[in-house]
Amino acid sequence: MTTATGPVLITCGEPAGIGPEIAVGAWEALRDTVPVAWMGDPRHLPDGTVWQEVLSPAGAASVCASALPVLPHTFDGGAGKGVADPANARGVIEVIARAVDLVKTGNASALCTAPIHKKALIEGAGFAYPGHTEYLGALAGSDSRAVMMLASDALRVVPVTIHIALKDVPQVLSPELLRDTIRITHHDLQSRFGIATPRIAVAGLNPHAGEGGAMGHEELDWIAPLIAELAAGGMQITGPLPADTMFHAGARARYDAAVCMYHDQALIPIKTLDFDRGVNVTLGLPFIRTSPDHGTAFDIAGTGTANPCSMTEAVRLAARLAAAA
């Protein structure tokens, strides 16, 4: 586990998107309470940003109140907004790797990543990962699998399968994958979030959780037995539950996190309940990583209208988790 020292590092993400401007917005909101350091090419920061180069994360604390501390990284491409420049892809990937190294070695307390544009990274640099989460798992060099959680004050959700087509979910979903996801979620709710006895609710795969086999057999065949096995081992866990009745206020009061079977089953509820404040937290890593719960928003990049609230909450949560580590 990484020692919680130094600032929260904010990676630039896709420079043609809203990442740089929401990073500045988060710094402005937290400058007096949470030391941060931004990593990227300063050319991509919004015009008028007050920033100062620092040689290492250690220099951020003394600068943060008056200027955005910047650990510069030179990019090969342009500084335009709204359209990704493939020449910047390599720089985006390098910044993430560099930031992970700084956090792993204890030079920073946590990592907060701005949104990337996967298509641009694939086309510009042959990026070989489905997304940020999978790349961070590879960089961690850990035996644990990286697991995505979306968290807000209203709800925490964990999708078991993430960036795959819906038609592929039943083939990818397995007892081993579900068990591993639940155990990582349980562990990090205890170790990261300070919940001594986490309550976990597990959604079914099929409508009405299969309705006794009338709408699918996965629940009967192996999901319910697996949950019963974990409950018998002492875990406070319920399910499989019909996903359409899991997310009203009364249901949410009965659990600390909901484990869902696929991407939209998890993300639609939290984005409906708290779109602006949802935070992506990567579980199962030997360091803390958060991210805003939205994409690059090319359509508004550079207009000064992007809402920095999710990035602000992501930095705030990263700092809180680091302080509790």
N, C-alpha and C positions, 0 to 999 in steps of 0.2 A: 504494500500500500504506500502511495506517495505521501511524503510529509507535506503538510499544508503550510508552505512558506511562499512568499512572493506574491505578485499580482495575479489576477485572472488574465490569461492571454486571450485576446480576441483575434481570430484569423480572418483575413479579408474576404474569403469566399470568392464568388464570381465577381470580378471588379466592375463588369458592365451592369450588374444588378444593383439592388438597394443595399447590399451588405455594408459598403463603406459609410453610407449616410446613417443607417440605423446604429452602426457602431459608435458614431459620433454622438447620436442622440442618447445612447445608453451611457456613454461617458459623461455627457452633460448632466444627466439625471443622477448619477452615482458618484461624481467626481470627489465629493467630500466624505464619502463613506466606504467606497470599494475601490482600491487601487486596481487599475487595469493597464495593459499595454497592448497596443494594436500592432499586428504583424501584416505587412504588405508593402506595396509601392505607394509612397505618398502622393504620386500623381493622381491616384484614384480617389483620394479623399475629396469631399465637397469643397468647392471654392470658399475661401474664408475660414476654413477650419484652423483653429489655433493648435498647432502640434509642435512637439519637440522630440528630436531623435534621442534615444537612450541606447547605450552600448550593451546593456544586459537588462533582464527583467528587474534586477535589484535596484536599478535607477528609477523605476517607475513611481514609487511611492512619493518621492520628493518633488516630482513634476506634476502629478496627476491633478492636483487642485487648480493649477493655472493653465495647463496645456495637456493635450492628448499625448501620452508617451507612445512613441513609435519605434518599433524594431524594424528598420527598413529591409525590404527584399526587392531587388530590381526585377521587373518583368520585361519581357521582350516585346510585347504587343502594345497597342495603343491605349488611350485613356477614355475612349468614347463610352457612352451609356446607351443601354437599350438593346444592343446586339453584341453577343459574345465574340471576342477576337480569339481565334484558335491559338494564336501566338502566345497568349497569356496562360494557356492551360498548364504548361509545365510549371510556371510560377505558382499557380494555385495549389498544385499537388505538393510542391516543395515546401510551401509555407506550412501546410498541415503537418508534414513530416517533421519539420524543424520545431514546430510548436509542441508536438507530442514528445520529442526528445527533451525539450526544456522542462516539461511537466514531469516526465518520468524520472529525470535526474534531480528533481526537487528544487529547480530554479524558479518555478512558478507553482501556484497553488492549485490551479485548475485551468481547463481549456473550454472556451466558448467559441463555437465555430459559426461563421456567417454562412448563408446558403450557397451551395455550389450548383453548377449547371452540368449535370452528368453528360449530356450529349456533347457539350463543348469539350469536356475533358477527354471523352472517348475519341472524338474527331481530331483534337489538337495534340493529344499526348498518349493515345492508346490506353486510357485508364481502364484497368481490368476488373473493377469492382462495381457491384450494383449500386452502391451509394456510400455516403460518408461513414455510416455505421460499420459496414463491412471492411472498409479501408482502415478505420481506426482499430478494429479488431486485429487486423494483420500487423499494423504497426506496434500494437501493444506487446506482441510476442508472448502472449499469455495462453495458458491451456484453456482458459475460460472462453466461452463464446460471447461475443458482444450481443446485447439484447437492447432493443429500443423501447423506451418508456416515454409516453407523453404525459406531462404532469401539469396540473394547475391546482388552485385552491378548491375547485369544484370536483375534480376527478383525476385519477391516475389510471392509465390504460397501457397494456403491454400486448402488442400483436406477436403471435408465435411465428407466422410467416409474414414477410414484408413486401419486398418489391418483386413480386411475381404475378403472372396472370391468374385471374380467379380460377380458370379452368385447371390450373396446375396445383392449386392448394390441396385437394384431397390426396394427391400423390406425394407431395412434399411433407405434409403433416404426418407425424409418426409418434408413437408412444415415447420414443427416446427424445425427440425434439420437444414435445410438450413437457415431459418431465424435467428436462434440462432448463427450459425457459421458466418454469414455475420455481425451481430451486434457486436459480439466479435471482429471480424477482424477490423471493422470500429472503434470501441472504442480504440483498442490497437494501431492502426495506428496513432490515435490522441494522446493518452496519452503516449505511449512508443516511437514512432518514430517521434513525433513532426510534423505530417502532419495535418494541420488545417482542410482541406477539402479533405479527402481521395477520390480517384477515384477507384472504384472497378468494375472489369469485372467478369462476371459469365459465366462459360462454360455451355453448354448444356450437357445432359446426353447421348444422342444418336448421331450417326454420322450426321453431318450437322445440329446439334441442332434440329433433328427430321424432317427437311425439310418439314415443314408444315403438319406434321402428317404422311408422307409417310414412315418414319423410326422410328416411336415412338411417343407417345402422351403425355409423361410427360411434355414436354416443353409447349404445348398448354394448357394442363389441369390445371397445377398449378405453374410451374416454372416461366413462363412469367408473370402471374398475380401477383405472390409474388414480383417479381422484380419491377413491375409497382407500387405496393403498397409502397415499400420502397422508390422508387424515388419520389412518390407523397408526402412522408413524409419529403423530403428534402435531402435524401442521393444521392450522385453523383454515380450512379450505372448503368451499362449497361449489357444487356444479355437477354435471353441466347444466347451465341455466339458459333459458330462451333469451337470446340477445335483445329481443324487442321489449323485454320487461326489466332489463338490468340497469337502466340509466336514469330513471326518474328519481326524484329527490329521496324518497323513502328507501328505495333499493340501494342507492349510493351510500346511505348512512350505515349500511351493514357490512361494508368492506373497505379496505385500505387501497386495494388495487384490483382492477379487473384484467384478467388474462383473456385475450380474444384470439380467434383462430386465424384471422387474416386482416390485412391492412385497413380496409374501409370499415370493417366491423368495429375496430378500435378508434379510428381517427374521426369518423363522422360524429360520434357523441361528444368528444372533447372539443372539437372545433365548433360544434353547435352551441355548447354550453359556455365556452370561454375562448373564442377565437383569438382575441388580441393578447391573451396572457398565457396561452399554452406554451410549455417548454419541452423540448426534446432532451431527454436524459439517457445517456448510454450506460446501461448496467453491465456488469460482468468484466469491466476493465480494471486494471490496477491503478487507474487515475480517474479523476472526475472530468466528465465532458458533458456540456449542455449545448443547446442550440435553439434559436427561435423556431417556432412551429409553423413556418411558411417558406415559400420559395424565393426565387430571385426577383420576381415582379418586374420584369424588363419593361412592361408597359408604363410604369411610373418612375423608373430609375432616372435619377438626375433632376426630377421635378421639385424635390424638396417636400413632397407630400407623404412619403412613406412613414408609417406609424412605427416608432421604435419600441413600442411597449413590450412586445414579445422578446426582443433582444435584451431590453432592460431587465425583464424578469428572468431571462436565462442567465445573465451575468450575476444577478442578485442570488439566484438559487445556487449557482456554482460556488459563490463565495460562502454561502451558508453551509453547503455540504462540506466544503474544505475546512471550515472552522470546526465542524463537528467530527472531522476525521481523526 
